[in-house]
Amino acid sequence: MKIRQIPHYTKPDESIIIIDEAETDSFLSDLEADLIADFNATKTQEIVGFDQIYIDLQIEGSIVTLAYDSMAGLSLECTDKILREKIITYLKNLLHI
């Protein structure tokens, strides 16, 4: 697996975290459970569509959105730059990258 950041499509000063090769919704469930346990996150919303799942978690006072799309894979959005960097480091350790 590979983790990368891309510019947000409507907010150029923000980034989206992409996890390449995380192409199953079961990985999303595992990641959600890990973030809840390790960051003491609270799930605030979940939206499930035909081929998309969006989960909002509150972590350290910020909302982190996990998004899974059957065509695009898994991404995370977080407006807090410091928290985003913590999550990237966490993901690299979790995935042994």
C-alpha positions in Angstrom: 0.0 0.0 0.0 1.0 3.6 -0.6 -0.1 6.8 1.2 0.0 10.1 -0.7 -1.5 13.6 -0.4 -3.1 15.4 -3.3 -4.5 18.9 -3.4 -8.2 19.2 -2.5 -10.2 19.7 -5.6 -12.1 22.7 -4.4 -9.9 24.0 -1.6 -6.3 24.4 -2.9 -4.8 25.2 0.5 -5.9 21.7 1.8 -4.9 18.2 1.0 -6.6 14.8 0.7 -4.9 11.7 2.0 -5.2 8.8 -0.5 -4.4 5.2 0.5 -3.6 3.4 -2.7 -4.4 -0.3 -3.0 -7.0 -0.1 -0.2 -9.7 -1.2 -2.5 -12.2 -2.9 -0.2 -14.8 -1.5 2.1 -13.6 -4.0 4.8 -10.3 -2.0 4.9 -12.4 1.1 5.6 -14.1 -0.7 8.5 -10.8 -1.8 10.0 -9.3 1.7 9.6 -12.4 3.2 11.2 -12.0 0.9 14.2 -8.3 1.6 14.5 -8.8 5.4 14.4 -11.6 5.2 17.0 -9.4 3.1 19.3 -6.1 4.8 18.9 -7.2 8.4 18.6 -10.2 8.1 20.9 -12.4 9.3 18.0 -16.1 9.6 18.0 -18.2 8.7 14.9 -20.5 11.6 14.2 -22.0 10.6 10.9 -22.1 7.7 8.4 -23.6 7.9 4.9 -23.9 4.7 2.8 -24.7 4.9 -0.8 -24.8 2.3 -3.6 -21.0 2.3 -4.1 -19.8 5.0 -1.7 -19.4 5.2 2.1 -18.6 8.4 4.0 -17.8 8.3 7.7 -17.1 11.4 9.8 -15.0 11.0 12.9 -14.3 13.7 15.5 -10.6 13.5 16.5 -9.0 16.2 18.7 -11.8 18.6 18.0 -11.6 18.3 14.2 -13.7 16.3 11.8 -11.9 13.6 9.8 -13.9 12.2 6.8 -13.1 8.7 5.7 -14.5 8.2 2.1 -14.7 4.9 0.2 -15.7 4.8 -3.4 -15.7 1.5 -5.3 -14.0 3.2 -8.3 -11.7 5.6 -6.5 -10.7 3.7 -3.4 -10.1 5.1 0.1 -9.4 8.7 1.1 -9.3 10.8 4.2 -10.0 14.5 4.5 -9.0 16.7 7.5 -8.7 20.5 7.6 -6.3 20.5 10.6 -2.8 20.4 9.1 -1.2 19.2 12.3 -3.7 16.4 12.8 -3.5 15.4 9.1 0.3 15.0 9.6 -0.3 12.9 12.7 -2.7 10.7 10.8 -0.3 10.2 7.9 2.5 9.2 10.4 0.0 6.9 12.1 -1.1 5.3 8.8 2.5 4.7 7.8 3.2 2.9 11.1 -0.1 1.0 10.9 0.5 -0.2 7.3 4.3 -0.7 7.9 5.2 1.7 5.1 
